[in-house]
Amino acid sequence: MSAPVPLLVARCRALPGSAAGKHSLELGRVGESAARVDGIPKTTGEFAYSSDLAAAGMLWGHTVRSRHAHARIRGIEISEAVGMPGVHAVLTHDDVPGEKRYGLEFPDQPVLAIDRVRYFGEAVALVAAEHPEQARRAAAKITVDYEPLEPVVDPERATEQEPLHPDRPTAGHGYLDDPRPNVIRSMVVRHGDPDALGDVSVEGVYEVGIQDQAFLGPESGLAVPDGEGGIDIYVATQWLHVDRDQVAPCLALEPEQVRIHLAGVGGAFGGREDLSMQIHGAMLALHTGRPVKIVYGREESFTGHVHRHPARIWAEHRAALDGRLVAVRMRILLDGGAYASSSTAVVANACAFACGPYRVDNALIESTCVYSNNPPCGAMRGFGAVQTCFAHEAQMDKLAAVLDIDPVELRLLNALEPGDVLPTGQTLTGSFPVAEVIRRAAALDPPEPEELPRDPLRLPGGSGNTTHGQGVRRGIGFAAGFKNICYSEGFDDSCAARVRLFAGGAGELQAEVHCAGAEVGQGVTNVILQVARTELGIESVVLAPASTADVGSAGSASASRMTWMAAGAVQLACRAALEERERTGVDVDVERVYRHPRTWPLDPETGQITGGPAHVSFACAAMKVVAEVDVELGLTRLVWIGTAQDVGKAVNPQAVYGQIEGGTAQGIGLALMEEIQTRGGLITNASFTDYLIPTTLDVPPIVAELVEDPEPDGPYGLKGVGEPPTVVSTAAVLSALRAATGRELARVPVRPDEIVGL
């Protein structure tokens, strides 16, 4: 039995492998701006998201979640729920057929809470019923006997409190051995002489709040038993094969018995790397023998996925009188929440990019991420680099003020270039045009100040009409940042693609491409088809639905890697298919696996490279922001943003501009409004009424310039483009607010009372 699959390339649903499941579109070739494959169905409302799935005989699943951040479970009473009308299954941890724990990198998270809950919203029990309301009512009748425990909520104190994971699941993986309780990973980067003195020194303490990915499509999916003990799971995810590899052991199944199919994704930004409903839906479906659909509500979504790590950062920058950086010292504390997720990679990125895209001969960077009973944190766009960019760019502005040097000139003076050595000891090679990016962004001309009086919508406060321009000051800010492309530290990263070449009805050559790269809204579907058309030189190319059943792993749609890796894999497979068809003269079906240049782990004691580079490649961005601030009311308005970004080679320039605009909007959100509020570990604003995200009125005109300096190791010279705009935009917005107010503004999101100085 199989369920309908929503396609990214068609406005219909179709069975996997069916003719209707493939749709040929003329999409252009590498370097050409091509219309989004999914653009029309999404804008007309016809696109099938994972929440739109349905199957005959389908049941609805619901999850019982903890209302405590930390508590011992003394008992779970399900008898009343089991006997309710329409209920087909009520499951607890005793019903998990295989491994009781799973995890993106470390299996430290229970499928269903066993003896304790470690965060507000942790899954405790499952219900399947004929109707979603029946499932919700049955869930409400499940009684959990909790013994509340003292929550670990202050990351500063976490290493002094009782361990949440006494077995230390991240220990023994080659990281620095830190015996303190509740340490997920600690890392030190020592470079040169960290005690070297400069002529001037500036320091500051910076804080970043918890940001949510705030994707529009809550977690959802459909699990369908195949009648032979296996399961098909249709879900919105970022990494199909790693989902399968976590799900199968928990179900006591072989990997080939679990087939993950990509359903329509309503945004991701890192929040779908970790599992949500996959195991739960499959457990209910296998238990009942019927398809089970689970759709989270918005409040449940806030507790059902990881968030951006909040951070506390102390930084000191020392420089010579001419502005050259002498030494950088930084201590970074990250709160990982209840489970590890991808926190170890976030720690590494925070350290690696703590000094910014600047030449620093001496550095001491220390970073620690701790377990707590706060919401779990993991991947979010720009992970690790966003937090430290906010700090290092505030420090560069402070240095510029102390030295009376133009902030842009200070950045140009210290800009990294190929041949320079990073604080990790890695020598920069390939493309990395930091100075060019800074110059291009700085050269963009902002609009002239508008005269008063003016339309209130064009003043801080907007439609609230709280000011007529009194107390409004204008500020221009600037920031630069960079981040790695692809995975690092020795991760054996790869992407598979499969190409089938065959003769059509009229004898013309046609192609079918398989790749499990997750289309999460970033446009990788277009990239795959553009590469295939470029390599094969034909018009008739279709892309099959992404599934673990038909092709090897493509890796995750994260770390600005998907375009690079998918392009490399499809290029290899297309060339191999052409060669084989030319040799044999018959229809061919080939699969190839692409790997980027090898990386090596960093030394756990010093943070220095070991056998070779720790990172594949880097991309940088610079941004100029014009802001208006009502310094009497604490209100802000962004007037204009100009940015330049290093993109290597733009595969689809139109899509690159879209990524820059979307990434900038998320950085604006972190700068001005987005923060999950907690009290004792409990989320208090789990809705879009109380958790604010930017609207079209909050995002100003954005002028973007693409700096195309091809990356020698990247397919077609390309680089990933999704993360640099988010990395740099928060820092640039705060730079503009400081210029307007004269205040330090060392925390994001900035609050009105901090602007007013209350």
N, C-alpha and C positions, 0 to 999 in steps of 0.2 A: 504494500500500500504506500502510495506517495502522495505528497501534498503539493498544491500549486506553488510555484517559485516566482517571486517578483523579479522582473528583469530590469536592469539599468539601461538596456538598449532598446527596450520596446515599451509601448503603452499598454501592454497586456500581461496577464499572467500565463505561464505555460509550464508544462511538465518538463523536468530536466531531460535533455537529450532529444526533445521533440522538435519538429521543424519550426513550430511557432516560438520555440525558445531561443531562436537566433534571428537577428535582424540586421540586414546589411544597410549601412549608411555611408555616404561619401563624406569623409571626415578630414580630408587634407593629409599633408605629410609633415615630417619633422621640420619645425621652424615656421609653420604656417598657423595663423590663428584660425581655429576651427570651432564651430558652434558646439556647445555641450550636448552630448548624446542624450542626457537625461533632462535637458533644459525645458523642453516643451511639456512633457508629462508632469514635471514638478510644478511648473508655473500654472498649469491648468488644473491641478489637483487630481490628475489621473494616474500619477505614479503610485505603484504598489509598495508601501513600506512594510516592514516586518509585522507591524500591528494590524495590517490589512489581511493577513493570511487567514485561510479557513480550510477545513477539511471535513468530510462527512463523518458524523458521529463524534465530533470534537467535544472534549470536556474543557473546562476552564480551571486553571490552576491559580492558587493564591498562597502567599507566603506569610506566615506568622513571624513577626519581628520583635526583637527585644525593645522595651521602652526604658531600659537601663543602659548606662554606658559601661558598667562593670558590676557583675553580680554572679553569684554561684547559683546553679540550677539544682534545686532539691527534688524536683519532680515535675512531670508533665502529665496532665490529665486530659485524655482525648475522647473519653467514652461518649460524652454528650454530643460532640461534633460528629462522631462516626454514625450515629443513628439519625441524623437530620435528613430531611427530604433532599433527594438529588445528589447526595454525597457518595462518591465512589472510592475515595481513598483519603486517609489521614496518615501522614508519615512523619517520623522523627528520626533522630540519628541512629536509632536501633535498626532502621529499615534501609540504611545505606548498604548496598550489597557488596561493595568492594572497599577500596581505600577510603578511610574516613576523612582524609584531609587532601587538599590540593593547593595550588598556588602558581602564579605566573612564573616565578623564578624559584621559589622555595615553598614546599608543601607545608605551610604553617597555618592554613585556614581551614576550619572544619566545614564539611559540606552542610551540616546542620549542627548547631551548638551542642556540645556533648555534656560537659559538666559546668561550664561557665560561659557567659557572654562577655565580650571584650569591647564592644562599641554599641552605641545607640543605633538600632536598626539591624542588628545581626540576625540572620535567618535562624529560626528555632524549629519550625514545623511547616508542613506543606499540606494543602488540601486540594482535591480535585472534585469538581461538581459539574452538574449539567449546565448551570447558568452561573455567570460571574457573581451575581448577588447571593446565590446559594453558597458559593465558595466563601465569600466574605463573611456571611452570617455564621457559617460553620467555624471559620477561623476565630471569630469573636468568642466562641464557646470553648475554645481550648484554654485551659488554665495552666499557667506556668508558675510554679512556686519558686520565687527568687529570694535569695539572701543578698541584699545589696552589699557591695564591697567598696572600699575607698578607691575612687578613680584616680588614675595617673593622668593628669590633665596639663600640668606645667612642664614643658620639655626641659626647663632648667633644673628641675628636681627629679626628673625621670630616672637618672642614673643613681639616685640615692634611695629609690623606693623598691618595693618588692617586685621581682621580675614577673612580667606578664607572660613570658615564654621561657621558663627555666631551662628548657633544652637547647636554647640558643640556636635556632634553625639556620642562621646565616653564618655561623662560625665554621671554620674548616674549609672555606671556599677561596683561600688565597688572599684574604683581606688582612689588614692590620689586626693583630689579636688585641682586643679591648675587653678586659675581664669585667668591666662594669655592667651591672644589670641594665636591661632594656636598650642596649646599643644594637642597632641594626647593622650599621657600618660606620667606622671612623676612618678618616684618611688624612694623611699629611703630605704636602708637597713642599720639599725643601730645595731651593735653587740658589746657587751662589752663596753670598753672605747675607742672610736676612737681617743681621744687625748693622749693616752698612748705613751710615748716617748721611742725610741730605742737608742742604742749606735751609730748607723749609719742610714742615711736616703738617699734615692735616689728618684728622681722624673723625669718625662718626659712627653712630650705632643706627642701624636701619632695620625695619621690620616689614614683612610682607604677610598679608592675611591669607586665609584659605580661599582660594578661588575655585569655583565649580566650572566644569566644561560647558554646562548650560546648553547642551544640544537640545534641539526642538523635539526630537523623537525619543520618548522614554524607552527604556529597555523592554524588549518584547521578542517573542519567537514562538515557534510551533515544533513540538516533538512528535514524531510519527513512528510507532513500532512497525517493523517490517514483517512481523509474523514468524520470523525465524530466530528470534532472540536478539536481533540487532535494532538499531535506531537511526532514523534520519532526523537531523535537527536543522531547522531553517531559522536563522537568527541574524540580527544585525550585530556584526562583530568587526574587529580589526585584524584578526589573525586566525584564520580557519584551522590550520593544522595544529597550532599550539593549544587551541580550544579542544580539539579532538584528543590530544595527548594528555590533557588534564581530565577530560570527561571519562574516557575509556577505563582507566584503572578504578575510578570511583564506582563505576557500574559493573566491575568485574568482567569487562568485555575486552576482546582483542581490538586494536586500533581500527582494523578494516571493518569491524562490525558497527563502528560509529562513524557516520557520514555527516559532516558539517557542510551546509549549503548557505551561501551568502544571501540573505534576504535584504530588501531595501533598507538602507541606512539613513536615518535622519540626523546626521552629524555624529562626530565621535571625539576628536581632539585629544585622544589618549584615554578617555573614560571607558572605552569599550575594549581595551586590551585585556583587562581582567574579566573573568567569567561573571555572568549575572544569573540568568535563568536556565542556562544550558543543562547543568546536572539536575537541577530541580525538575525541570520539565520532562527530562528523559526518565527520571525515577518514577514520576507519576504515570507517564505513558506506558512504561514497561510493566508497572504494577497493575494498571487497569486494562492493558491491552487495547487502548484507544488513543487517538491523537489528543494531545493536551496543549492548549495555548495559554501563555502567560503574558500579560501586559501590565507593566508597572504604572501606577499613578505617579503624578509629579512629585508628591512628598516622598513616596517610596523610591523614586529615582534618585533623589538627593542622598538617600542613605544607601542606595544599592550600587553605587559605583565610587571609585576613588576620586580624589580631588588634587589640586595643586598643593604641594607642600608649603605650609607657612614657614617663615624663616626669621631668625634673628641674627644679624650680621654685624660684627665689629670690624672696622677697617681702618688702616693707617697707611697713608701714602707719603713717601719721602721723595723730594725732588731737589735738583740743583737750581740755582738762580735762573739759569737759562730755560728752565722748564722741563729738562729731561728727567724722566723717572729714575730714581736710584733704587728704591726698594718698595715693595708692597707687602703688607702683613694683613692677614684677614682670618677671622674665626667665624665659622658658619655653623649655626645650629638649625637643623631641620626636624620637624615633627612628622613622623611617618604614620602615626595613628596605630591602629590595632594589629595590622599585618604588614608583611614586608613589601608585597607587590614589587614594583620596580625601584624601590628606594635606594638600593645599592648603586644603580646607574645614575640616579639623581645626585647622590653624594659625589660621584666621580665627576659629573659634569659641572657641578657647582665649584669644585676645586679647579678643574681644568680651565674654566673660563672666568675665574675670579678676577684676573688682572685686566680683562678686556682685550681688545685687539691692539695692544700696545707692547712695545719692546720694554721688558723689565729684566734686568740682569740679576736681581736679587729678590727672593720672595720666600715667604713662609705662609702657606695656606693650610688651615686646619678646618676640617669639616666633619660633623657628626650628625647622624640621623638616629632618632630614638623611637622606640615603641611607646605608645600611650593609649589611653582610652578615648582619644579624640577620633573624629572620622578618619577612616583609612585614606592614605594618600598614595599616589603613584604617578603615572604618566599624565602630563598635560603639556600641550604645545610649548616647546622651548624648555622642557624640564631641566631644572637646575640652573640653566643660563639666564633665565628671566630674573630669578631672585638676585643673582650676583651682578647682573648688568645694572639693575636699579641702584645697587650700592656703589659699584666702581664708577658709574657715570656721575653720581652725586659727588663722589670724591674728586673726579676730574674738574667739575665745576668749582669746587672749593679751592682746588689748587690754582686754577686760573684766576680766581678772585684774589687770592693771597699774593700771587706773583704778578698781578696786573697784566696778564696775557690774555689775548682773545681766546675764548674756549675752543674755537675751531682750530686756531693756530697751534694751541697746545696739543690737541689730538693729532694734527698732522705731524708735528715735531716727533711724536712718539709712535707713529703708526707702524705696525708690523709690515714686513714685506718678505717675499720668498728669500730664503737663506738665513733668516733670523731664527733664533732658538726660543721655543716656548718654555715656560717655567717647568714643564714636565721633562724637558730635555729633548723634545722632538723638534727636528729642524723642519721649517716650513718649506714645502716643495709644491710644485704645480701652480695653480692659479689662486691668488689671494690679493686682490687689488684694493686694500684698505684705503690708502691715500686717495685713489681715484673715486671711490665711493663717497668718502667724506667731502671731497671737493665738489662732486656733482650735486650732492644734497645741499651743501652750503651755498651753491650758486643759484639755487632755485629762488625766485623772487616771490615773497609773500604779498598778499594784497595790502593796499594802503588802509589805514584805520578808517572806519566808517564815521561819518559825521553824526552828531546828536542834534535833535532827537531822532530816533529810528524805531522801526517796528519792534515791539517787545520780544518777538520771537528771535530777534537777532541781538539779544542782550542776555547776560547771565540771569538765570531764573526762567527764561523762555516764557511759555504761556502762563506761568504764575504771575507775570507782570509785577514783580516785587521791586523793581528798580526802574528808573528812567535814565540811568546812566551815571547817577551820583556814586562816587566811590569806585568806579570801574577803572581798572588799570590793565594795560596791555603788556604782555611779556612774550619774548621769543626764546625758546629753548632749543637745545641741540643734544643729540646723543648718538653714540655708535656702539655696535656690539657684534658678536659673532658666535657661531655655534658649529658643532661637528655635523657632518653629513654621514649618514649610515651608522651602524653600530660600531662599537669600539672595544678596546681592552681585550683583544683576542677572541671575541665572539665569532664563531664560524658562521658567518652570515651568507645566505644564499637565496636564490629565487629560481624556480623552475617555470618553464613555459613549454607548451606542446603545440605543434603546428601540423595540421593535416592539409595536404595539397591534393586536389582531385579535379577531374574534368567535369564541367557543368554539362547541362543538357545540350548546349550548342557547341560543346567542345572547348569552351573557354576555361582558362585556369581559375579555380576558386580556392579560397583558403578558409579554414576554421581554426581559430586560436583559442587555446585553453590556458588560463593563468589564474591562480587563486589569490591574486592581489586584490585586496578589499577596496572597493569603490565606496568611500565614506563621504563623498561630496567634494573631494579634492581634484577630481578629473583624471584619475589614472586610467579609466576606461578609454578616454580619448587618446591618451598617450600610447596605450597598447595598440590601438587600431592605427594610429599615425605611424608608429614604428613599423608595423606589419606592412602597411601600404608602401612605405618608403623602401623597405628591404625587398619585398616581393615584386614591386612595380606593377601591381594589379589593382583594380577597383573593388572587386568582389571579395571582401574580407568580413567575416562575421566573428563575434566574440561569444563563446559559450558561457553559460552561467558559472560563476566561481564555486567550486566544490572540492572537498578533499577526495572525492571518489574518482576524479578524472585526471588529476595532475598532481605533481609534487608540491611541496610547500613554497609559497611565495614570501614567507616571512610576514612581518607586521606592517600595517600602514601607519608607521610612526618613524620618529627620528629623521625626518626629511629623506627617507631612504627609498620610498616606494617607486617614484619615477625613475630614479637611477637604476634600481635593481630590476624592475619590470622591463625597462627599456633594454638593459643588457641581456636579460633572458630571452625576450622575444626576438631581439636581433640575432642571437646565437641560433635559436631554433629555426628562424626563417632561412638563414644562410645554409644551415644543415639540410633543411627540407629541399631547398633549391638544388643543392649539390646531389642529394640522393635521387631526386626526380630526374635530373639531367643524366645521372649514371644509369638509372634503371628504366626510365621511360614510363613508369607506372605510378599510380597513386601512392602517396607516402604519408606516414604518420610518425613524426619524430618528437622526442622530448629532450630538452637540454637544460642544464643547470648552470646558472651564472654565479660567480663569486667575485666580489671586489678584491682589491689588493689586501693582503693579509695584514692584520694588526696584532699587537702583543700586549699582554697585561702590564700594568705599572707595578713597580717595586712597592710592596706593601709598607716598607719602612720609610721610604724617601719620596714616593710618588714620582720617581723617574722612570723613563722608558727602560725596557729590558732588552729583548732581542731585536726590536725594531719599533716603528712608529705605533702609537696607541690609537691614533685616529686615521681614518681614511682620507678625509678631506674636510675643508672648512668653507663656510660662506659668511659674508659680513653684510651689514646694512648700516646706513646712517639716516638720521631723520631730523628735520627741523619742524618745530611746532609753534604756532601762534595761538596764544590763549588770552582771553579776557577774564578778569577776576573782579568780582565785587568784594573788596576787602572789608567792607562793613558788614556784609551779610554772609560771607563765606561761600558765595555762589560762583560757579565757573562756567565758561563757554569756550569750547575749542573753535577757533575761527578758520584754521587752515593747517594742513600738514603737507610737507614736501619730503620725499624720501628717495634715496637711491639704493639699489640692492645689487649685490654680486650674484648673478644667476648662472654663470658659466655659459650655457647656451639655452635659450628659451625654446623648449619643444613646442609649446602652444602659448605665444605671448599673451593672448587674451586671458587665458587661464592664470598665467603668472600675475597679471594685474589684479585679478580677482583674489588670488591668494594673499597678495600684499594688502589689499583693502580689508579682507576678512581678518587677517592676522593683526592688523593695526587696530581694528575695532575691539578685539579681545584684549589687547594691551590697554586701550582706553578704559575698558571696563575695570580692569585691575587697578588702574590709576585712580579712578574717580568714584566707583560705586560698588564693585562686585566683592562681596565677602560673606562667607558662611559664618554666621554667628553661633557660638556655642556657650552653654552654661553647664558646667560640670560634665562636659562631654556630650551633652544633648544639643542637637541642632534646633535652633529656635526660629529659623526663617526659611523653612523648606518649601518655598513656593515662589513663583515669579511675581507675586504681589510684594513680597518682602525681600527677596533676593533680586536686586535690580541688575539688568543688563542694558547695554547701550541700545538706543533706538536710532532711527534715521535722523532724528533731531539732535542726537548727541554726537554723531560722526560727521565731521566737517568735510569739505572737499579735500580729496587726497590726490596730489600730483606725484606720480612715480616715474622714475627713470631706471631702466634696466641696464646694468653694466655687464656686457657679454664678453667675458675673458675666459675662453674655453678651458675646462679642467682636463688635463691630459689623460687622466685615468678614468674619466667618466664617459659613458656611452654618448657619442655625438658631442662631447665636451660639456654635457649638462651638469647641473647641481640641483639638489633639492631646494625648494623655495618656500616651504610652508612655515618654517619656524622663525627665521631671522626677523620678520616684521613684528612678531609678538615679543621677541627678545628685547628689541630696542624701543618699542613704542611707549611702554610704561615709563621708562627712564626719561624719554624725550618730553612727554607730557608734564612730568614733575619738574623737569628743568624749566619749562615755560612758566609753570605756576610759581616757582621760586623767583624767576626773573620779574614776575609781576608783583609779588608780595614782599620779597626780601626775607621771607621766612625759610627755615631749614627744611621743613616738610620731609621728615625722615621716615615716614610710614605710608604704605599704600594698603587699601585705598585711602586717599586723603579725606579728612572729614572737615565740614564747614568750620567747626570750632577751632581746628588747627590753623586754618587760614586766617580767621579773625584773631586768633591768639588768646582765646579764653582759657 
